[in-house]
Amino acid sequence: MVFIFKIEVNKMNQNFESNTSNKNSTAMIRGIALGVALSGGIGVALGNLVLGLSIGIPIGIVLGIFFKRKEKKE
C-alpha cells in the first residue's frame, strides 16, 4: 500500500514539476508529502492520526530540505 502511494506521489510530482519552473518548491512539497504519508501510516498503526501527523510534518520539512539540497547538487 505504501508502494502504491509512493508511485502516486511520484506521478503528482512529475505533473507538478512540468507545470512549475521553481524546483525548490517542488522539493519541499515532495518532502512534506512524503513525511505526511509516512506519518499517516504510523498514526493509523498507533491508532492516533493526530499524533502521527504531528510527528510527520516536521519529518516532512526535514525531508524537503534534504530533497532541495539533493536537487541543487544535480
WOZI-V62379 format. One record per residue. N is the residue number from 1. RES is the residue in one letter. OMEGA is omega in whole degrees, 0 to 359 (999 if undefined). Layout:
n=N res=RES omega=OMEGA
n=N res=RES omega=OMEGA
//
This chain:
n=1 res=M omega=177
n=2 res=V omega=179
n=3 res=F omega=179
n=4 res=I omega=180
n=5 res=F omega=180
n=6 res=K omega=177
n=7 res=I omega=179
n=8 res=E omega=179
n=9 res=V omega=178
n=10 res=N omega=178
n=11 res=K omega=180
n=12 res=M omega=179
n=13 res=N omega=180
n=14 res=Q omega=179
n=15 res=N omega=182
n=16 res=F omega=181
n=17 res=E omega=179
n=18 res=S omega=181
n=19 res=N omega=183
n=20 res=T omega=179
n=21 res=S omega=184
n=22 res=N omega=184
n=23 res=K omega=182
n=24 res=N omega=181
n=25 res=S omega=180
n=26 res=T omega=178
n=27 res=A omega=180
n=28 res=M omega=181
n=29 res=I omega=179
n=30 res=R omega=180
n=31 res=G omega=180
n=32 res=I omega=179
n=33 res=A omega=180
n=34 res=L omega=179
n=35 res=G omega=179
n=36 res=V omega=179
n=37 res=A omega=179
n=38 res=L omega=182
n=39 res=S omega=176
n=40 res=G omega=176
n=41 res=G omega=178
n=42 res=I omega=181
n=43 res=G omega=178
n=44 res=V omega=179
n=45 res=A omega=179
n=46 res=L omega=181
n=47 res=G omega=180
n=48 res=N omega=185
n=49 res=L omega=181
n=50 res=V omega=178
n=51 res=L omega=179
n=52 res=G omega=180
n=53 res=L omega=180
n=54 res=S omega=174
n=55 res=I omega=190
n=56 res=G omega=182
n=57 res=I omega=174
n=58 res=P omega=176
n=59 res=I omega=179
n=60 res=G omega=179
n=61 res=I omega=177
n=62 res=V omega=177
n=63 res=L omega=178
n=64 res=G omega=177
n=65 res=I omega=179
n=66 res=F omega=179
n=67 res=F omega=181
n=68 res=K omega=179
n=69 res=R omega=181
n=70 res=K omega=180
n=71 res=E omega=179
n=72 res=K omega=181
n=73 res=K omega=185
n=74 res=E omega=999
//
